[in-house]
Amino acid sequence: MANHPNRGARSASSNPTPEEILAARTASGLTQTQAGELVRSTCRRWQEWEAGDYRMHPGLFELFQLKTRQAKLPKVVANG
């Protein structure tokens, strides 16, 4: 499955940096344990994201930002 279109190399800019993850958590006032639980993950995984050991999926970062009110939902306009 290595040649599957969704399995190719991702743009590095699509994943949040460890610095962005740490800044978002710090701004939220949450501990690493609380932040992990908020996105249905573990404290250890959150630590790995902040350390740069693993890349956080952009969707999880967006979910965290939405749940901590650091980002707003885009306005949806109905066609018609």
C-alpha distances in whole Angstrom, upper triangle without the diagonal:
4,5,5,9,10,8,10,13,16,19,21,24,22,22,26,27,29,32,31,30,33,36,34,35,38,39,39,41,38,38,34,34,35,33,30,31,32,28,27,26,28,31,29,26,28,30,27,26,29,29,26,24,21,21,22,20,22,22,24,26,27,28,30,32,33,34,36,37,36,35,36,34,34,37,35,38,38,38,41
4,6,8,9,6,7,10,13,17,19,21,20,20,24,25,27,30,29,29,32,34,33,34,37,38,38,40,38,37,33,34,35,32,30,32,32,28,28,26,28,30,28,25,27,29,25,24,28,27,24,22,20,19,21,19,21,22,24,25,27,28,30,31,32,34,36,37,35,34,35,34,34,36,36,38,38,39,42
4,6,8,7,7,10,13,16,19,22,20,21,25,26,28,31,31,30,33,35,34,35,39,39,39,41,39,39,36,36,37,34,32,34,33,30,30,29,31,33,31,28,30,31,28,27,30,30,26,25,22,21,22,20,22,23,25,26,27,29,31,32,33,35,37,38,36,34,35,34,33,36,35,37,37,37,40
4,6,5,7,11,13,16,19,21,19,20,23,25,28,31,29,29,32,34,32,34,37,38,37,40,37,37,34,34,35,32,30,31,31,27,27,27,29,31,30,26,28,30,27,26,29,29,26,25,22,20,21,18,20,20,22,24,25,26,28,30,30,32,34,35,34,32,32,31,30,33,31,33,34,34,37
4,5,6,9,11,13,17,18,16,18,22,24,26,29,27,27,31,32,31,32,35,36,35,38,36,36,33,34,34,31,29,31,30,26,27,27,29,31,30,27,28,30,27,25,28,29,25,25,21,19,20,17,18,18,21,23,23,24,27,28,28,30,32,33,32,29,30,28,27,30,28,30,31,31,34
4,6,9,9,12,15,16,14,15,19,21,23,26,25,24,28,29,27,29,32,32,32,35,33,33,30,30,31,28,26,27,26,23,23,23,26,28,27,23,24,26,24,22,25,26,22,22,19,16,16,13,14,15,17,19,19,21,23,24,25,27,29,30,28,26,27,25,25,27,26,29,29,30,33
4,7,8,12,14,16,14,15,18,20,22,25,24,24,27,29,28,29,32,33,32,35,33,32,29,30,30,27,25,27,27,23,23,22,25,27,25,22,23,25,22,20,24,24,21,20,16,15,16,13,15,16,18,20,21,22,24,25,26,28,30,31,29,28,29,27,27,30,30,32,33,33,37
4,6,10,12,15,13,14,18,19,22,25,24,24,27,29,28,29,32,33,33,35,34,33,30,31,32,29,27,29,29,25,26,25,27,28,27,23,24,26,23,21,24,24,20,20,17,15,16,14,16,17,19,20,21,23,25,26,27,29,31,32,30,28,29,28,28,31,30,33,34,34,37
4,7,9,12,11,12,15,16,19,22,21,21,24,26,25,27,30,31,31,33,32,32,28,30,31,27,26,28,28,24,25,24,26,27,25,22,23,24,20,19,21,21,17,17,15,13,15,13,14,17,19,19,20,23,24,25,26,28,30,30,28,27,29,28,27,31,31,33,34,35,38
4,6,8,7,8,12,14,16,19,18,18,22,23,22,24,27,27,28,30,29,29,26,28,28,25,23,26,25,22,23,22,24,25,24,20,21,22,19,17,19,20,16,16,14,11,12,11,11,14,16,16,17,19,21,21,23,25,26,27,25,23,25,24,24,27,27,30,32,32,36
4,5,6,8,11,12,15,17,16,17,21,21,21,23,26,26,27,29,29,29,26,28,29,25,24,27,26,23,25,23,25,26,25,21,21,22,20,17,19,19,16,17,15,12,13,12,11,14,16,16,16,20,21,20,22,25,26,26,23,22,24,23,23,26,27,29,31,32,36
4,5,6,8,9,12,14,13,14,17,18,18,21,23,23,24,27,26,26,23,26,26,23,22,25,24,21,24,22,23,24,23,19,19,19,17,14,16,16,12,14,12,9,11,11,11,14,16,14,16,19,19,19,22,24,24,25,22,21,23,24,24,27,28,31,33,34,38
4,6,7,8,12,13,12,13,16,17,17,19,21,21,23,25,25,25,23,26,26,22,22,25,23,21,24,22,24,24,24,20,19,20,18,15,16,17,14,16,14,11,12,11,10,13,15,13,14,17,18,17,19,22,22,22,19,18,20,21,21,24,25,28,31,32,35
4,7,9,13,14,12,13,17,17,16,18,21,21,22,25,24,24,22,24,24,20,20,23,21,18,21,20,22,23,22,19,18,20,18,14,16,17,14,16,14,10,10,8,6,10,12,10,11,14,15,15,17,20,20,20,18,16,18,18,18,22,23,25,28,29,33
4,6,9,11,10,10,13,14,14,16,18,19,19,22,21,21,19,21,21,17,17,20,18,16,18,17,19,19,19,15,14,16,14,10,12,14,11,13,10,7,6,6,5,9,10,8,10,13,13,14,16,18,18,19,17,16,19,19,20,23,24,28,30,31,35
4,7,8,6,7,10,11,10,12,15,15,16,19,18,18,16,19,19,15,15,18,17,15,18,16,18,18,17,14,13,14,13,9,10,12,10,13,11,7,7,8,6,10,10,7,9,12,12,11,15,16,16,17,14,14,17,18,19,23,25,28,31,32,36
4,5,5,6,9,10,11,13,14,15,17,19,18,18,16,19,19,16,16,20,19,17,20,18,18,18,17,14,13,13,12,8,8,10,7,11,10,8,8,10,10,13,13,10,13,15,14,14,17,19,18,19,16,17,20,21,23,26,28,31,34,36,40
4,5,5,6,9,10,11,12,14,15,17,16,15,13,16,17,14,14,18,18,16,19,16,16,15,14,12,10,10,9,6,4,6,5,9,9,8,9,12,12,15,13,11,14,16,14,14,18,19,18,19,17,18,21,23,25,28,31,34,37,39,42
4,5,5,6,9,10,10,12,14,15,15,15,14,18,18,15,16,20,19,18,21,19,19,17,17,15,12,12,12,9,7,9,9,12,13,12,12,15,14,17,15,12,15,17,15,14,18,19,17,19,15,17,21,23,24,28,30,34,37,39,42
4,5,5,6,9,10,10,12,14,15,15,14,17,17,14,15,18,17,16,19,18,18,17,18,16,13,13,13,10,8,11,11,14,14,12,11,13,11,14,13,9,12,14,12,11,15,16,14,15,12,13,17,19,21,24,27,30,33,35,39
4,5,5,6,9,10,11,13,12,12,10,14,14,10,11,15,14,13,16,14,15,13,14,12,9,10,11,7,6,10,10,13,12,10,8,11,11,13,11,8,11,12,9,10,13,14,13,14,12,14,17,19,21,25,27,30,33,36,39
4,5,5,6,8,10,11,10,10,9,13,13,10,12,15,15,15,17,15,15,13,14,13,9,9,11,9,6,9,10,13,14,13,12,15,14,16,14,11,14,15,12,12,16,16,13,16,13,16,19,22,24,27,30,33,36,39,42
4,5,5,6,9,10,11,12,12,15,15,12,15,17,16,16,19,18,18,16,17,16,13,13,15,12,9,12,14,17,17,15,14,16,15,17,15,12,14,15,12,11,15,15,12,14,11,14,17,20,22,25,28,32,35,37,41
4,5,5,6,9,9,11,11,14,13,10,12,15,13,13,17,16,17,15,17,16,12,13,15,12,10,14,15,18,17,15,13,15,13,14,12,9,10,12,8,7,11,11,9,10,8,10,14,17,19,22,25,29,32,34,38
4,5,5,6,6,7,8,11,9,7,10,12,11,12,15,14,14,12,14,14,10,11,14,11,10,13,15,17,16,16,13,15,15,16,13,10,12,12,9,9,12,11,9,11,10,13,16,19,22,25,27,31,34,37,40
4,5,5,7,8,9,13,12,10,13,15,14,16,18,17,17,15,17,16,13,13,16,14,11,14,16,19,19,18,16,19,18,19,16,14,15,16,12,12,15,14,11,13,11,15,18,21,24,27,30,33,36,39,42
4,5,8,11,12,15,13,11,15,17,15,16,19,19,19,17,20,19,15,16,19,16,14,17,19,22,21,20,18,19,18,19,17,14,14,15,12,10,13,13,9,10,8,12,15,19,21,24,27,30,34,37,40
4,5,9,11,13,10,9,12,14,11,13,16,17,17,16,18,18,14,16,18,16,15,18,20,22,21,20,17,19,18,18,15,13,13,13,9,9,11,10,6,8,8,12,14,17,20,23,26,30,32,36,39
4,7,10,12,9,9,13,14,13,15,18,17,17,15,18,18,15,15,19,17,15,18,20,23,22,22,19,21,21,21,18,16,17,16,12,12,14,13,9,12,12,15,18,21,24,27,30,33,36,39,42
4,7,8,6,6,9,10,10,12,14,14,14,11,15,15,12,13,16,15,14,17,19,21,20,20,17,19,19,19,16,14,16,15,11,12,14,12,9,13,13,16,19,21,25,27,30,33,36,39,42
4,5,5,6,9,10,11,13,14,13,12,9,12,13,10,10,14,14,12,15,17,19,19,19,17,20,20,20,17,16,18,17,13,15,17,15,13,16,16,19,22,24,27,30,33,36,39,42,45
4,5,5,6,9,10,11,12,10,8,5,8,9,6,7,10,10,9,12,14,15,15,16,14,17,18,18,14,14,17,15,12,14,17,15,14,17,17,19,22,24,27,30,32,36,38,41,45
4,5,5,6,9,10,10,9,7,4,8,9,8,9,12,13,12,15,17,17,17,18,16,18,19,19,15,15,18,16,13,16,18,15,14,18,19,21,24,25,28,31,33,37,39,42,45
4,5,5,6,9,10,9,9,8,11,12,10,12,15,14,14,17,19,19,19,19,16,18,19,18,14,14,16,14,11,14,15,12,11,15,16,18,21,22,26,28,30,34,36,39,42
4,5,5,7,9,8,8,8,11,10,7,10,13,11,11,15,16,17,16,16,13,15,15,15,11,11,13,11,8,10,12,10,9,13,13,15,18,20,23,26,28,32,34,37,40
4,5,6,6,5,5,5,8,7,6,9,11,10,11,14,15,15,14,14,11,13,15,14,10,11,13,11,9,13,14,12,12,16,16,18,20,21,24,27,29,33,34,37,41
4,5,5,5,6,8,11,10,9,12,14,14,15,18,19,19,17,17,14,16,17,15,12,13,15,12,10,14,14,12,12,16,17,19,21,21,24,27,29,32,34,37,40
4,6,7,9,10,14,12,11,14,16,14,15,19,20,20,18,17,14,15,15,13,10,11,12,9,7,10,11,8,9,12,14,15,17,17,21,24,25,29,31,34,37
4,6,9,11,13,11,10,13,14,13,14,18,18,18,15,15,11,11,12,10,7,9,10,7,6,10,11,9,11,14,14,15,17,17,20,23,24,28,29,32,35
4,7,10,12,10,10,14,15,14,16,19,19,19,16,16,13,13,15,13,9,12,13,10,10,14,14,12,14,17,18,19,20,20,23,26,26,30,32,34,37
4,7,8,7,7,11,11,11,13,16,16,15,13,13,11,12,14,13,10,12,14,12,11,15,16,14,15,19,19,20,22,22,25,28,29,33,34,37,40
4,5,5,6,9,10,11,13,14,15,14,13,14,13,14,17,16,13,14,17,15,14,17,19,17,17,21,21,22,25,25,28,31,32,36,38,40,44
4,6,5,6,9,10,11,12,14,14,13,15,13,16,18,18,14,15,18,16,14,17,19,17,17,21,20,22,25,26,29,32,34,38,40,42,46
4,5,5,6,9,10,10,12,11,11,13,13,16,18,19,15,16,20,18,16,19,22,20,20,23,23,25,27,28,31,35,36,40,41,44,47
4,5,5,6,9,10,10,9,8,10,9,12,15,15,12,13,17,16,14,17,19,18,19,22,21,22,25,26,28,32,33,37,38,41,44
4,5,5,6,9,10,10,9,10,9,12,14,14,11,11,14,14,11,14,17,16,15,19,18,19,22,23,26,30,31,35,37,40,43
4,5,5,6,9,9,9,11,11,14,16,18,14,14,18,17,15,17,20,19,18,21,20,22,25,27,29,33,34,38,40,43,46
4,5,5,6,5,6,8,9,13,15,17,14,14,18,18,16,18,21,21,20,23,22,23,26,27,29,33,35,38,40,43,46
4,5,5,6,5,6,6,10,12,14,11,10,14,15,13,15,18,18,18,20,18,19,23,24,26,30,31,35,37,39,43
4,5,8,8,9,9,13,14,16,13,12,15,16,14,15,18,18,17,20,18,19,23,25,27,30,32,36,38,41,44
4,6,8,10,11,15,16,19,16,15,19,20,17,19,22,22,21,24,21,23,26,28,30,34,36,39,42,44,47
4,5,7,9,12,14,17,15,14,18,19,17,19,22,22,22,24,21,22,26,27,29,32,34,37,40,42,45
4,7,10,13,16,18,16,16,19,20,19,21,24,24,24,26,24,25,28,29,31,35,36,39,41,43,47
4,6,9,12,15,13,13,17,17,17,19,21,22,22,24,22,23,26,26,28,32,33,36,38,40,44
4,6,9,12,11,10,14,15,15,16,19,20,20,22,20,20,23,23,25,28,29,33,35,37,40
4,6,8,7,7,10,11,11,13,15,16,17,19,17,17,20,20,22,25,26,30,32,34,37
4,5,5,7,9,10,11,13,14,16,17,18,17,16,18,18,19,23,24,27,29,31,34
4,5,5,6,9,10,11,12,14,15,16,14,13,15,15,16,20,21,24,26,28,31
4,5,5,6,9,10,10,12,14,15,14,12,14,13,14,18,18,22,24,26,29
4,5,5,6,9,10,10,12,14,13,13,15,14,16,20,21,24,26,29,32
4,5,5,6,9,10,11,12,11,10,13,14,16,19,21,24,27,29,33
4,5,5,6,9,10,10,9,8,10,10,12,15,17,21,23,26,29
4,5,5,6,9,10,10,9,10,10,13,16,17,21,23,26,29
4,5,5,6,8,8,9,11,12,15,19,20,24,26,29,33
4,6,5,6,5,5,8,10,13,16,19,22,25,28,31
4,5,5,6,5,6,7,11,14,16,19,22,25,28
4,5,8,8,9,10,14,17,19,22,24,28,31
4,6,8,10,12,16,18,21,24,27,30,33
4,5,7,10,13,15,18,21,24,27,30
4,7,10,13,16,19,22,25,28,31
4,7,9,12,15,18,22,25,28
4,6,9,12,15,18,21,24
4,6,9,12,15,18,21
4,6,9,13,15,19
4,6,10,13,16
4,6,10,13
4,6,9
4,6
4
